Amino acid sequence: MKVSCEACGGARFNADTLAVKLRGKSVGEVLAMNVDEAAGFFSAHASIHRCLQLLQDVGLGYLTLGQQSRRSPAAKRSASSW
């Protein structure tokens, strides 16, 4: 069962953070974009666009920018020891 936070509506950021906008979008809205949408949104930012283009080139345009990774407990332990 998944329950959204009443304070942020599941956006994972406080109201002050969500009030900051980039081209009319909050950080929560940007992170909800998939790679294909974000590539258009960040087309004027060469370094960001280049990274997004690489993801598109390998067929990962469907991924959401703020998508949480689902790692196994063993992978989490391994990553925490870096």
Biopython code that builds the backbone (N, CA, C, O; Angstrom):
import numpy as np
from Bio.PDB.StructureBuilder import StructureBuilder

atoms = [
    (1, "MET", "N", (0.836, -1.166, 0.000)),
    (1, "MET", "CA", (0.000, 0.000, 0.000)),
    (1, "MET", "C", (0.892, 1.244, 0.000)),
    (1, "MET", "O", (1.848, 1.338, 0.770)),
    (2, "LYS", "N", (0.572, 2.165, -0.850)),
    (2, "LYS", "CA", (1.345, 3.397, -0.953)),
    (2, "LYS", "C", (0.477, 4.555, -0.481)),
    (2, "LYS", "O", (-0.656, 4.714, -0.934)),
    (3, "VAL", "N", (1.010, 5.362, 0.431)),
    (3, "VAL", "CA", (0.285, 6.501, 0.981)),
    (3, "VAL", "C", (1.078, 7.765, 0.680)),
    (3, "VAL", "O", (2.283, 7.824, 0.926)),
    (4, "SER", "N", (0.401, 8.772, 0.150)),
    (4, "SER", "CA", (1.062, 10.045, -0.129)),
    (4, "SER", "C", (1.037, 10.930, 1.103)),
    (4, "SER", "O", (0.083, 10.911, 1.881)),
    (5, "CYS", "N", (2.078, 11.690, 1.267)),
    (5, "CYS", "CA", (2.189, 12.653, 2.363)),
    (5, "CYS", "C", (1.120, 13.733, 2.196)),
    (5, "CYS", "O", (0.924, 14.264, 1.103)),
    (6, "GLU", "N", (0.438, 14.049, 3.285)),
    (6, "GLU", "CA", (-0.603, 15.082, 3.228)),
    (6, "GLU", "C", (0.001, 16.470, 3.010)),
    (6, "GLU", "O", (-0.625, 17.320, 2.375)),
    (7, "ALA", "N", (1.192, 16.707, 3.521)),
    (7, "ALA", "CA", (1.818, 18.032, 3.426)),
    (7, "ALA", "C", (2.275, 18.360, 2.011)),
    (7, "ALA", "O", (2.094, 19.486, 1.548)),
    (8, "CYS", "N", (2.869, 17.385, 1.318)),
    (8, "CYS", "CA", (3.430, 17.673, -0.013)),
    (8, "CYS", "C", (2.672, 16.987, -1.148)),
    (8, "CYS", "O", (2.964, 17.229, -2.319)),
    (9, "GLY", "N", (1.705, 16.134, -0.815)),
    (9, "GLY", "CA", (0.945, 15.442, -1.852)),
    (9, "GLY", "C", (1.776, 14.428, -2.607)),
    (9, "GLY", "O", (1.458, 14.087, -3.746)),
    (10, "GLY", "N", (2.835, 13.942, -1.987)),
    (10, "GLY", "CA", (3.693, 12.956, -2.637)),
    (10, "GLY", "C", (4.827, 13.549, -3.453)),
    (10, "GLY", "O", (5.580, 12.815, -4.094)),
    (11, "ALA", "N", (4.958, 14.871, -3.438)),
    (11, "ALA", "CA", (6.005, 15.530, -4.224)),
    (11, "ALA", "C", (7.387, 15.365, -3.606)),
    (11, "ALA", "O", (8.385, 15.600, -4.287)),
    (12, "ARG", "N", (7.480, 14.969, -2.341)),
    (12, "ARG", "CA", (8.730, 14.704, -1.626)),
    (12, "ARG", "C", (9.549, 15.960, -1.328)),
    (12, "ARG", "O", (10.737, 15.859, -1.021)),
    (13, "PHE", "N", (8.936, 17.134, -1.413)),
    (13, "PHE", "CA", (9.630, 18.382, -1.127)),
    (13, "PHE", "C", (8.726, 19.269, -0.297)),
    (13, "PHE", "O", (7.501, 19.176, -0.384)),
    (14, "ASN", "N", (9.331, 20.132, 0.510)),
    (14, "ASN", "CA", (8.515, 21.044, 1.308)),
    (14, "ASN", "C", (7.990, 22.185, 0.433)),
    (14, "ASN", "O", (8.416, 22.355, -0.710)),
    (15, "ALA", "N", (7.064, 22.955, 0.985)),
    (15, "ALA", "CA", (6.404, 24.027, 0.233)),
    (15, "ALA", "C", (7.394, 25.071, -0.278)),
    (15, "ALA", "O", (7.234, 25.573, -1.390)),
    (16, "ASP", "N", (8.408, 25.405, 0.511)),
    (16, "ASP", "CA", (9.398, 26.397, 0.083)),
    (16, "ASP", "C", (10.155, 25.910, -1.148)),
    (16, "ASP", "O", (10.399, 26.680, -2.077)),
    (17, "THR", "N", (10.523, 24.644, -1.152)),
    (17, "THR", "CA", (11.243, 24.077, -2.296)),
    (17, "THR", "C", (10.348, 24.045, -3.526)),
    (17, "THR", "O", (10.787, 24.380, -4.626)),
    (18, "LEU", "N", (9.098, 23.643, -3.343)),
    (18, "LEU", "CA", (8.171, 23.563, -4.474)),
    (18, "LEU", "C", (7.802, 24.940, -5.023)),
    (18, "LEU", "O", (7.333, 25.050, -6.156)),
    (19, "ALA", "N", (8.010, 25.987, -4.227)),
    (19, "ALA", "CA", (7.699, 27.342, -4.681)),
    (19, "ALA", "C", (8.733, 27.863, -5.682)),
    (19, "ALA", "O", (8.443, 28.787, -6.441)),
    (20, "VAL", "N", (9.932, 27.281, -5.691)),
    (20, "VAL", "CA", (10.969, 27.693, -6.637)),
    (20, "VAL", "C", (10.612, 27.119, -8.006)),
    (20, "VAL", "O", (10.345, 25.925, -8.136)),
    (21, "LYS", "N", (10.611, 27.968, -9.013)),
    (21, "LYS", "CA", (10.194, 27.536, -10.356)),
    (21, "LYS", "C", (11.317, 27.754, -11.375)),
    (21, "LYS", "O", (12.087, 28.710, -11.282)),
    (22, "LEU", "N", (11.386, 26.856, -12.332)),
    (22, "LEU", "CA", (12.262, 26.990, -13.491)),
    (22, "LEU", "C", (11.360, 26.909, -14.706)),
    (22, "LEU", "O", (10.745, 25.876, -14.970)),
    (23, "ARG", "N", (11.285, 28.009, -15.446)),
    (23, "ARG", "CA", (10.399, 28.076, -16.615)),
    (23, "ARG", "C", (8.988, 27.597, -16.275)),
    (23, "ARG", "O", (8.353, 26.881, -17.049)),
    (24, "GLY", "N", (8.511, 28.016, -15.088)),
    (24, "GLY", "CA", (7.144, 27.726, -14.674)),
    (24, "GLY", "C", (6.920, 26.367, -14.047)),
    (24, "GLY", "O", (5.782, 26.029, -13.720)),
    (25, "LYS", "N", (7.966, 25.572, -13.868)),
    (25, "LYS", "CA", (7.836, 24.221, -13.297)),
    (25, "LYS", "C", (8.595, 24.139, -11.978)),
    (25, "LYS", "O", (9.702, 24.662, -11.849)),
    (26, "SER", "N", (7.981, 23.474, -10.998)),
    (26, "SER", "CA", (8.651, 23.246, -9.718)),
    (26, "SER", "C", (9.588, 22.056, -9.871)),
    (26, "SER", "O", (9.529, 21.329, -10.863)),
    (27, "VAL", "N", (10.450, 21.865, -8.882)),
    (27, "VAL", "CA", (11.366, 20.732, -8.905)),
    (27, "VAL", "C", (10.571, 19.421, -8.953)),
    (27, "VAL", "O", (10.980, 18.470, -9.621)),
    (28, "GLY", "N", (9.454, 19.373, -8.257)),
    (28, "GLY", "CA", (8.615, 18.181, -8.289)),
    (28, "GLY", "C", (8.076, 17.891, -9.677)),
    (28, "GLY", "O", (8.034, 16.738, -10.107)),
    (29, "GLU", "N", (7.659, 18.946, -10.383)),
    (29, "GLU", "CA", (7.139, 18.780, -11.745)),
    (29, "GLU", "C", (8.248, 18.367, -12.713)),
    (29, "GLU", "O", (8.026, 17.550, -13.607)),
    (30, "VAL", "N", (9.436, 18.934, -12.533)),
    (30, "VAL", "CA", (10.562, 18.560, -13.402)),
    (30, "VAL", "C", (10.927, 17.095, -13.182)),
    (30, "VAL", "O", (11.141, 16.354, -14.142)),
    (31, "LEU", "N", (10.997, 16.678, -11.918)),
    (31, "LEU", "CA", (11.361, 15.294, -11.629)),
    (31, "LEU", "C", (10.284, 14.304, -12.048)),
    (31, "LEU", "O", (10.567, 13.114, -12.184)),
    (32, "ALA", "N", (9.059, 14.767, -12.255)),
    (32, "ALA", "CA", (7.983, 13.893, -12.736)),
    (32, "ALA", "C", (8.045, 13.692, -14.257)),
    (32, "ALA", "O", (7.363, 12.821, -14.797)),
    (33, "MET", "N", (8.860, 14.494, -14.941)),
    (33, "MET", "CA", (8.998, 14.362, -16.406)),
    (33, "MET", "C", (9.760, 13.091, -16.749)),
    (33, "MET", "O", (10.631, 12.643, -16.004)),
    (34, "ASN", "N", (9.405, 12.520, -17.905)),
    (34, "ASN", "CA", (10.252, 11.429, -18.389)),
    (34, "ASN", "C", (11.396, 12.051, -19.190)),
    (34, "ASN", "O", (11.383, 13.248, -19.476)),
    (35, "VAL", "N", (12.358, 11.253, -19.539)),
    (35, "VAL", "CA", (13.555, 11.742, -20.236)),
    (35, "VAL", "C", (13.178, 12.438, -21.535)),
    (35, "VAL", "O", (13.748, 13.477, -21.866)),
    (36, "ASP", "N", (12.222, 11.879, -22.280)),
    (36, "ASP", "CA", (11.815, 12.490, -23.552)),
    (36, "ASP", "C", (11.255, 13.896, -23.335)),
    (36, "ASP", "O", (11.599, 14.818, -24.075)),
    (37, "GLU", "N", (10.402, 14.067, -22.336)),
    (37, "GLU", "CA", (9.843, 15.387, -22.030)),
    (37, "GLU", "C", (10.933, 16.341, -21.568)),
    (37, "GLU", "O", (10.973, 17.499, -21.983)),
    (38, "ALA", "N", (11.811, 15.853, -20.710)),
    (38, "ALA", "CA", (12.866, 16.693, -20.154)),
    (38, "ALA", "C", (13.858, 17.140, -21.220)),
    (38, "ALA", "O", (14.406, 18.239, -21.127)),
    (39, "ALA", "N", (14.096, 16.312, -22.225)),
    (39, "ALA", "CA", (15.024, 16.696, -23.295)),
    (39, "ALA", "C", (14.537, 17.961, -23.993)),
    (39, "ALA", "O", (15.335, 18.837, -24.326)),
    (40, "GLY", "N", (13.242, 18.054, -24.210)),
    (40, "GLY", "CA", (12.683, 19.268, -24.796)),
    (40, "GLY", "C", (12.742, 20.438, -23.837)),
    (40, "GLY", "O", (13.075, 21.555, -24.231)),
    (41, "PHE", "N", (12.420, 20.186, -22.584)),
    (41, "PHE", "CA", (12.403, 21.229, -21.562)),
    (41, "PHE", "C", (13.797, 21.834, -21.369)),
    (41, "PHE", "O", (13.928, 23.041, -21.164)),
    (42, "PHE", "N", (14.834, 20.998, -21.434)),
    (42, "PHE", "CA", (16.209, 21.453, -21.204)),
    (42, "PHE", "C", (17.002, 21.626, -22.504)),
    (42, "PHE", "O", (18.232, 21.596, -22.475)),
    (43, "SER", "N", (16.334, 21.802, -23.619)),
    (43, "SER", "CA", (17.039, 21.898, -24.902)),
    (43, "SER", "C", (18.018, 23.069, -24.963)),
    (43, "SER", "O", (18.996, 23.012, -25.708)),
    (44, "ALA", "N", (17.771, 24.125, -24.194)),
    (44, "ALA", "CA", (18.667, 25.284, -24.201)),
    (44, "ALA", "C", (19.856, 25.121, -23.253)),
    (44, "ALA", "O", (20.734, 25.982, -23.210)),
    (45, "HIS", "N", (19.890, 24.036, -22.505)),
    (45, "HIS", "CA", (20.973, 23.773, -21.557)),
    (45, "HIS", "C", (21.800, 22.607, -22.097)),
    (45, "HIS", "O", (21.486, 21.444, -21.841)),
    (46, "ALA", "N", (22.844, 22.920, -22.835)),
    (46, "ALA", "CA", (23.597, 21.920, -23.596)),
    (46, "ALA", "C", (24.078, 20.737, -22.767)),
    (46, "ALA", "O", (23.930, 19.594, -23.198)),
    (47, "SER", "N", (24.641, 20.975, -21.605)),
    (47, "SER", "CA", (25.199, 19.861, -20.830)),
    (47, "SER", "C", (24.099, 18.928, -20.320)),
    (47, "SER", "O", (24.272, 17.709, -20.320)),
    (48, "ILE", "N", (22.981, 19.487, -19.892)),
    (48, "ILE", "CA", (21.860, 18.656, -19.441)),
    (48, "ILE", "C", (21.248, 17.933, -20.629)),
    (48, "ILE", "O", (20.983, 16.733, -20.568)),
    (49, "HIS", "N", (21.027, 18.668, -21.703)),
    (49, "HIS", "CA", (20.406, 18.081, -22.893)),
    (49, "HIS", "C", (21.248, 16.935, -23.444)),
    (49, "HIS", "O", (20.706, 15.924, -23.890)),
    (50, "ARG", "N", (22.558, 17.089, -23.415)),
    (50, "ARG", "CA", (23.452, 16.042, -23.927)),
    (50, "ARG", "C", (23.276, 14.739, -23.132)),
    (50, "ARG", "O", (23.237, 13.657, -23.718)),
    (51, "CYS", "N", (23.172, 14.840, -21.828)),
    (51, "CYS", "CA", (22.955, 13.645, -20.988)),
    (51, "CYS", "C", (21.604, 13.001, -21.279)),
    (51, "CYS", "O", (21.495, 11.779, -21.385)),
    (52, "LEU", "N", (20.582, 13.835, -21.408)),
    (52, "LEU", "CA", (19.251, 13.312, -21.705)),
    (52, "LEU", "C", (19.210, 12.672, -23.094)),
    (52, "LEU", "O", (18.549, 11.655, -23.297)),
    (53, "GLN", "N", (19.922, 13.276, -24.043)),
    (53, "GLN", "CA", (19.987, 12.726, -25.399)),
    (53, "GLN", "C", (20.634, 11.341, -25.393)),
    (53, "GLN", "O", (20.197, 10.448, -26.119)),
    (54, "LEU", "N", (21.658, 11.163, -24.589)),
    (54, "LEU", "CA", (22.306, 9.861, -24.466)),
    (54, "LEU", "C", (21.312, 8.815, -23.965)),
    (54, "LEU", "O", (21.261, 7.703, -24.490)),
    (55, "LEU", "N", (20.528, 9.166, -22.960)),
    (55, "LEU", "CA", (19.509, 8.237, -22.460)),
    (55, "LEU", "C", (18.481, 7.908, -23.541)),
    (55, "LEU", "O", (18.054, 6.760, -23.667)),
    (56, "GLN", "N", (18.088, 8.911, -24.316)),
    (56, "GLN", "CA", (17.163, 8.669, -25.426)),
    (56, "GLN", "C", (17.791, 7.748, -26.467)),
    (56, "GLN", "O", (17.135, 6.845, -26.986)),
    (57, "ASP", "N", (19.054, 7.981, -26.764)),
    (57, "ASP", "CA", (19.745, 7.195, -27.791)),
    (57, "ASP", "C", (19.797, 5.710, -27.466)),
    (57, "ASP", "O", (19.814, 4.874, -28.370)),
    (58, "VAL", "N", (19.822, 5.382, -26.182)),
    (58, "VAL", "CA", (19.873, 3.969, -25.795)),
    (58, "VAL", "C", (18.491, 3.437, -25.416)),
    (58, "VAL", "O", (18.373, 2.362, -24.828)),
    (59, "GLY", "N", (17.442, 4.200, -25.758)),
    (59, "GLY", "CA", (16.080, 3.720, -25.579)),
    (59, "GLY", "C", (15.503, 3.881, -24.187)),
    (59, "GLY", "O", (14.574, 3.163, -23.818)),
    (60, "LEU", "N", (16.037, 4.814, -23.406)),
    (60, "LEU", "CA", (15.557, 4.993, -22.039)),
    (60, "LEU", "C", (14.745, 6.272, -21.857)),
    (60, "LEU", "O", (14.652, 6.800, -20.749)),
    (61, "GLY", "N", (14.162, 6.763, -22.936)),
    (61, "GLY", "CA", (13.377, 7.991, -22.880)),
    (61, "GLY", "C", (12.142, 7.903, -22.015)),
    (61, "GLY", "O", (11.577, 8.926, -21.629)),
    (62, "TYR", "N", (11.718, 6.697, -21.708)),
    (62, "TYR", "CA", (10.516, 6.500, -20.895)),
    (62, "TYR", "C", (10.788, 6.672, -19.396)),
    (62, "TYR", "O", (9.846, 6.829, -18.619)),
    (63, "LEU", "N", (12.056, 6.644, -18.979)),
    (63, "LEU", "CA", (12.378, 6.757, -17.559)),
    (63, "LEU", "C", (12.001, 8.129, -17.021)),
    (63, "LEU", "O", (12.141, 9.137, -17.714)),
    (64, "THR", "N", (11.531, 8.161, -15.799)),
    (64, "THR", "CA", (11.198, 9.406, -15.132)),
    (64, "THR", "C", (12.457, 9.945, -14.451)),
    (64, "THR", "O", (13.222, 9.179, -13.863)),
    (65, "LEU", "N", (12.671, 11.251, -14.528)),
    (65, "LEU", "CA", (13.879, 11.832, -13.931)),
    (65, "LEU", "C", (13.974, 11.532, -12.448)),
    (65, "LEU", "O", (15.059, 11.232, -11.951)),
    (66, "GLY", "N", (12.881, 11.605, -11.742)),
    (66, "GLY", "CA", (12.900, 11.381, -10.301)),
    (66, "GLY", "C", (12.586, 9.952, -9.906)),
    (66, "GLY", "O", (12.270, 9.681, -8.747)),
    (67, "GLN", "N", (12.669, 9.044, -10.851)),
    (67, "GLN", "CA", (12.340, 7.643, -10.577)),
    (67, "GLN", "C", (13.308, 7.054, -9.568)),
    (67, "GLN", "O", (14.525, 7.151, -9.726)),
    (68, "GLN", "N", (12.764, 6.452, -8.548)),
    (68, "GLN", "CA", (13.602, 5.830, -7.544)),
    (68, "GLN", "C", (14.120, 4.509, -8.083)),
    (68, "GLN", "O", (13.397, 3.773, -8.755)),
    (69, "SER", "N", (15.370, 4.218, -7.784)),
    (69, "SER", "CA", (15.915, 2.936, -8.214)),
    (69, "SER", "C", (15.447, 1.863, -7.258)),
    (69, "SER", "O", (15.256, 2.117, -6.068)),
    (70, "ARG", "N", (15.267, 0.696, -7.763)),
    (70, "ARG", "CA", (14.844, -0.428, -6.942)),
    (70, "ARG", "C", (15.998, -1.416, -6.905)),
    (70, "ARG", "O", (16.154, -2.264, -7.783)),
    (71, "ARG", "N", (16.798, -1.276, -5.861)),
    (71, "ARG", "CA", (17.958, -2.148, -5.729)),
    (71, "ARG", "C", (17.687, -3.193, -4.667)),
    (71, "ARG", "O", (16.915, -2.976, -3.733)),
    (72, "SER", "N", (18.325, -4.306, -4.827)),
    (72, "SER", "CA", (18.199, -5.366, -3.842)),
    (72, "SER", "C", (18.918, -4.958, -2.561)),
    (72, "SER", "O", (19.794, -4.094, -2.606)),
    (73, "PRO", "N", (18.576, -5.551, -1.428)),
    (73, "PRO", "CA", (19.289, -5.228, -0.183)),
    (73, "PRO", "C", (20.801, -5.447, -0.304)),
    (73, "PRO", "O", (21.583, -4.693, 0.276)),
    (74, "ALA", "N", (21.214, -6.464, -1.047)),
    (74, "ALA", "CA", (22.651, -6.716, -1.220)),
    (74, "ALA", "C", (23.303, -5.569, -1.992)),
    (74, "ALA", "O", (24.406, -5.142, -1.652)),
    (75, "ALA", "N", (22.636, -5.075, -3.012)),
    (75, "ALA", "CA", (23.172, -3.955, -3.795)),
    (75, "ALA", "C", (23.258, -2.697, -2.946)),
    (75, "ALA", "O", (24.201, -1.917, -3.085)),
    (76, "LYS", "N", (22.277, -2.492, -2.063)),
    (76, "LYS", "CA", (22.298, -1.313, -1.181)),
    (76, "LYS", "C", (23.479, -1.388, -0.221)),
    (76, "LYS", "O", (24.158, -0.391, 0.023)),
    (77, "ARG", "N", (23.718, -2.588, 0.323)),
    (77, "ARG", "CA", (24.860, -2.748, 1.246)),
    (77, "ARG", "C", (26.168, -2.476, 0.506)),
    (77, "ARG", "O", (27.064, -1.815, 1.030)),
    (78, "SER", "N", (26.264, -2.994, -0.717)),
    (78, "SER", "CA", (27.471, -2.811, -1.509)),
    (78, "SER", "C", (27.695, -1.332, -1.811)),
    (78, "SER", "O", (28.817, -0.840, -1.693)),
    (79, "ALA", "N", (26.638, -0.622, -2.199)),
    (79, "ALA", "CA", (26.752, 0.797, -2.547)),
    (79, "ALA", "C", (27.119, 1.638, -1.331)),
    (79, "ALA", "O", (27.832, 2.633, -1.459)),
    (80, "SER", "N", (26.640, 1.249, -0.156)),
    (80, "SER", "CA", (26.929, 2.043, 1.027)),
    (80, "SER", "C", (28.377, 1.897, 1.491)),
    (80, "SER", "O", (28.846, 2.679, 2.319)),
    (81, "SER", "N", (29.073, 0.915, 0.969)),
    (81, "SER", "CA", (30.468, 0.723, 1.368)),
    (81, "SER", "C", (31.449, 1.430, 0.432)),
    (81, "SER", "O", (32.661, 1.293, 0.592)),
    (82, "TRP", "N", (30.932, 2.189, -0.549)),
    (82, "TRP", "CA", (31.826, 2.883, -1.483)),
    (82, "TRP", "C", (32.566, 3.979, -0.816)),
    (82, "TRP", "O", (33.362, 4.666, -1.456)),
]
sb = StructureBuilder()
sb.init_structure("model")
sb.init_model(0)
sb.init_chain("A")
sb.init_seg("    ")
for serial, (resi, resn, name, xyz) in enumerate(atoms, 1):
    if name == "N":
        sb.init_residue(resn, " ", resi, " ")
    sb.init_atom(name, np.array(xyz, "f"), 0.0, 1.0, " ", f" {name:<3s}", serial, name[0])
structure = sb.get_structure()
